[in-house]
Amino acid sequence: MPIPFVWIYWVISLTIATYVGAVAVKRYPAYGFAALTGLYIIYLGASQIVAARLIEFDIGIATFIAPASVFIYPFIAQAIDMINEVYGRPMTRVAIAIALVSQILLAILIVMTNTLTPAPIFEFEVAWQSIFTQGLWIILASWVAFLVSQNLDCYVFDRLKRAYPDRVVLRSAFSDVADLTLDSVIFVSIAFFTAGIPLLALIVGQIVSKGIIGLLDTPWFVWYKRYLGDAGPEGERQPAS
């Protein structure tokens, strides 16, 4: 059976992002944090935009309805782990704060441009407005879910790294699953609380799809850690968390 193109694109984009981040940290340490934070923000912004499109996520034994962002958002959990692995918990919190501000600015800029009068020759104004005009509850849900789940990821990863410094897969996989699960629960509960639709099915669909993809990207984090080795950028020991 041919491999769906989405998985080919997913592997390519994940490989590029992981490789670029690793090279920036090791070879250009002065720019490592900025590079990882930039990749983090790009994935976060893309996931916010494509979340408006609902897809069928087929795992063979069951099919779930989920936002298209389930193919993108799990890398956000890995990106925050990549930052945490090298720069520690305090700098990871800085990256989370920067990313949150970037999303607030993204929303403001979209709202600002949506107030402009469309040109008569632009035939897609209705479709554009329907996609890029989100309700207040959805925007609030996205920000709250991101802030809470990412800080949980940061905390869990840091604690596991201190307790089990040699278990790279454990801290990456466990912190990501905790992050993605909490994000799904918070987002759906707030965004669709007054929508009158079954919340449990949406929550389960997001948890399963994000969890699967979040675990599938773990080998890329393992490679990232091995590439950097036990030392930090350019052979220096990593700063204390």
Helices and strands as residue ranges (DSSP letters): H 5-27, H 29-50, E 54-58, E 63-67, G 68-71, H 73-114, H 125-132, H 136-163, H 168-191, H 199-216, H 218-228, G 233-235
